[in-house]
Amino acid sequence: MSDKTKLEEIKDYFKQWPSQTWDWRWRNLENIVDDPVDAVKEKLHGMKLPFGYELNISFMMQNRPTTWDIIRKQGDYPNDDPEDINK
């Protein structure tokens, strides 16, 4: 994550817009729009549910090995956030 705030990133993006290619414009706009969506997915993935279960949405995330058990027993899984894995 960069040290810039989201507003600064958006301002920089539109400042550079006229001099960039369409590929650059699309790629960077997609990153700006997708960041809040990724934040919600990160918050939900591994969320603790009642009775010793947790939510697994790894199939919706690009940076995780996919498993299809959407509700699973709480535990240490290879697609958990490193800070959430119990040592």
Secondary structure, 3 states (H helix, E strand, C coil): CCCCCHHHHHHHHHHHHHHCCHHHHHHHHHHHHHHHHHHHHHHHCCCEEHHHEEECCHHHCCCCCCCCCCEEECCCCCCCCHHHCCC
